[in-house]
Amino acid sequence: MKQMGQIDTEPFVKALTGRRRYNKEEAEQIALETCSLWQKDLGDPHWYPFKIVTIGGKSKVQLC
């Protein structure tokens, strides 16, 4: 059962097995590792997924 605030691994598994690059067991392991990292970041109040880059005097927001 998925809890509120928890990342669902199923879309990751579908994406990884859909490309036929990984079998289901490998895809589940990779998805679990990725979601665990993301969940850790989301729990950190100081984490910010974007950075502001200034190029030629113009500021631009980028994903980290």
C-alpha positions in Angstrom: 0.0 0.0 0.0 1.3 3.4 -1.0 1.3 6.0 1.8 0.7 9.8 1.4 4.0 11.4 0.5 5.6 8.2 -0.7 6.9 7.9 -4.3 5.3 5.1 -6.3 7.9 2.8 -7.9 5.5 1.2 -10.4 5.9 3.9 -13.2 9.6 3.5 -13.0 9.4 -0.3 -13.3 7.1 0.1 -16.3 9.5 2.5 -18.0 12.5 0.3 -17.4 10.9 -2.9 -18.5 9.1 -1.2 -21.4 12.4 -0.6 -23.1 13.3 -4.3 -22.7 16.6 -3.1 -21.3 16.0 -4.7 -17.9 14.0 -7.7 -16.7 11.3 -7.2 -14.1 13.6 -8.0 -11.1 16.4 -5.7 -12.3 13.8 -2.9 -13.0 12.3 -3.3 -9.6 15.7 -3.0 -7.9 16.7 0.1 -9.9 13.3 1.7 -9.3 13.5 1.1 -5.6 17.0 2.6 -5.4 16.0 5.6 -7.4 12.8 6.2 -5.4 14.7 5.8 -2.1 17.1 8.6 -3.2 14.3 10.9 -4.3 12.4 10.2 -1.1 15.5 11.1 1.0 15.8 14.4 -0.9 12.1 15.2 -0.5 12.4 14.7 3.2 15.2 17.2 3.5 13.8 20.7 4.1 17.0 22.3 2.7 16.9 20.4 -0.6 15.8 22.5 -3.6 15.4 20.7 -7.0 16.3 23.8 -9.1 19.3 26.1 -9.4 19.4 29.6 -10.8 22.0 30.1 -13.5 23.0 33.6 -14.8 24.2 33.7 -18.3 24.9 37.1 -20.0 23.0 39.0 -17.3 19.9 36.8 -17.7 18.8 34.4 -14.9 17.5 31.0 -15.8 16.1 28.2 -13.7 17.5 24.7 -14.3 16.8 21.3 -12.8 19.7 20.0 -10.7 
